[in-house]
Amino acid sequence: MPEEVKAQITGVVFQVVTKSGDRVQGGDPIVVLESMKMEIPVEAPRPGTVIEVKVKEGETVQEGDTVALLD
């Protein structure tokens, strides 16, 4: 069952680091959020494959929003 990777803070998507099909390790950044002039990575919680990135650069996300699905 896919795992939702969620934003820990409210912010703007500064950079999408991965794409669908990419293999990631636990701790690898999936997207980078910008909030209050700081860049905060949203990291993969475990090794896996990115099924879908659900955000685009420049989009605003709220704390708890799903930014990606990990298989």
N, C-alpha and C positions, 0 to 999 in steps of 0.2 A: 504494500500500500504506500503511495507517495507521501512524503513528509513535507509539510508546509514550512518554508523558511520565512520568518516574520521580521518586520522592522522593529527594532528595539526603541526607536525614537521617532518623533515626527520630524520630517525634513524633506529636502528636495533631492531627487536622485541625481547625483553628480556624475556618476560613471557606472555603466553596466559592464562588469568585468568578464562575465561568462555568457555563453549562449546555450541553447538547447543542444543536448548531445555531449557537452563537455563533461569530462570526468574531473571530480574535485576530491580533495582530501579534507578531513575535518580541520577547520580553521582557515581554509582558503576563502578569500573574499568572493562573494557572488555579485554584489553591487556595493557602491560607496554612496553614502548619504551625506549631505551637507546640512548642518544645523548650527546656527550661531557662529558662522565662519569656521567651523571645525568639520573635518572630514572623518566620518565614522563608517568603517566597513561593516557590512552585514555578512557574517561568515557562515560557511557550511557547518552544520552541527556534527557531521560525520562524513566518512567517505561515501561517494555515490556518483550518480549521473544526473545532471541537470535535465529535467524533463521539459520545463518551461520557465522562462523568465517573464513575470507578469507585469513588469514596469518598464518605462522608457526614460531615458535621460531627460531631465527637466520637469518630470512629474513630481507632484507633492504626494507624500505618503504619510499616513498617520501611524502612530505607535500601534503595533499589533496587526497592521496590514500584511498580507502575504505578498512577498516580493518574488518568490520562486517556488517551484516544486522540485523535490529531490527524490530520485528513485533509490 
